Amino acid sequence: AGLSGWGGSRASEKALQTMKQSEIDLSGHTSQIVTEELLQKAGIVWTMTAAHRAAILAQFPKFADRVHMLSPTNQDVLDPFGGTAEAYNQCAEQICEHLDARMDILELRSLSEK
């Protein structure tokens, strides 16, 4: 979900192709805007950039305990939008690496909910 623009946009062709390489189908994906209701439903929110995190917290400060950078070292994930296919591939690799590093958090949350 994002903070600017409008909801309902489809994934870019390069994003579709990049994810297809990993057998992930984004053809039904549409964007949505971050709302208080969406944040209320989320157990954890990971942002791609520090600026995105700051913007969410400026608008919704009561969710500070749920909104974190995806990167465990708080480094921005590069936005490939408008870039080359290689930029999309690099972004996907970054996201996968960060998700792998965050699996412990997901597993702990899953265990605590049982």
For each residue, the residues with C-beta under 8 A, 3 or more apart:
1: 31 32 33 34 35 38
2: 5 31 32 33 34
3: 33 34 52 55 56 59
4:
5: 2 9 31 33
6: 9 31 33
7: 30 31 32 33
8: 30 31 32
9: 5 6 30 31
10: 29 30 31
11: 15 16 19 26 27 29
12: 15 16 81
13: 16 17
14: 17 18 80 83 84 85 88
15: 11 12 18 19 26 80 88
16: 11 12 13 19 20 26 27
17: 13 14 20 21 85 88
18: 14 15 21 22 85 88 89 91 92
19: 11 15 16 22 24 25 26 92
20: 16 17 23 24 25 26
21: 17 18 89
22: 18 19 92
23: 20
24: 19 20
25: 19 20 28
26: 11 15 16 19 20 29
27: 11 16
28: 25
29: 10 11 26
30: 7 8 9 10
31: 1 2 5 6 7 8 9 10
32: 1 2 7 8 38
33: 1 2 3 5 6 7
34: 1 2 3 38 39 56 59 60
35: 1 38 39
36: 39 40 60
37: 40 41
38: 1 32 34 35 41 42
39: 34 35 36 42 45 56 60 63 66 67
40: 36 37 63
41: 37 38
42: 38 39 45 66
43: 66 109
44: 66 68 105 109
45: 39 42 56 63 66 67 68
46: 68 69 70 98 102
47: 50 52 53 56 67 68 69 70
48: 52 70 76 77 79 95
49: 52 53 69 76 77 79
50: 47 53 54 69 74 76
51: 54 55 76
52: 3 47 48 49 55 56
53: 47 49 50 56 57 67 68 69
54: 50 51 57 58
55: 3 51 52 58 59
56: 3 34 39 45 47 52 53 59 60 63 67
57: 53 54 60 61 63 64 67
58: 54 55 61
59: 3 34 55 56
60: 34 36 39 56 57 63 67
61: 57 58 64
62:
63: 39 40 45 56 57 60 66 67
64: 57 61 67
65:
66: 39 42 43 44 45 63
67: 39 45 47 53 56 57 60 63 64
68: 44 45 46 47 53
69: 46 47 49 50 53 72 74 75
70: 46 47 48 77 95 98 99 102
71: 74 75 76 77 94 98
72: 69 98 101 102
73:
74: 50 69 71
75: 69 71
76: 48 49 50 51 71
77: 48 49 70 71 91 94 95 98
78: 87 90 91 94
79: 48 49 91
80: 14 15 83 84 87 88 90 91
81: 12
82:
83: 14 80 86 87 88
84: 14 80 87 88
85: 14 17 18 88 89
86: 83 89 90
87: 78 80 83 84 90 91
88: 14 15 17 18 80 83 84 85 91 92
89: 18 21 85 86 92 93
90: 78 80 86 87 93 94
91: 18 77 78 79 80 87 88 94 95
92: 18 19 22 88 89 95 96
93: 89 90 96 97
94: 71 77 78 90 91 97 98
95: 48 70 77 91 92 98 99
96: 92 93 99 100
97: 93 94 100 101
98: 46 70 71 72 77 94 95 101 102
99: 70 95 96 102 103
100: 96 97 103
101: 72 97 98
102: 46 70 72 98 99 105 106
103: 99 100 106 107
104: 107 108
105: 44 102 108 109
106: 102 103 109 110
107: 103 104 110 111
108: 104 105 111 112
109: 43 44 105 106 112 113
110: 106 107 113 114
111: 107 108 114
112: 108 109
113: 109 110
114: 110 111
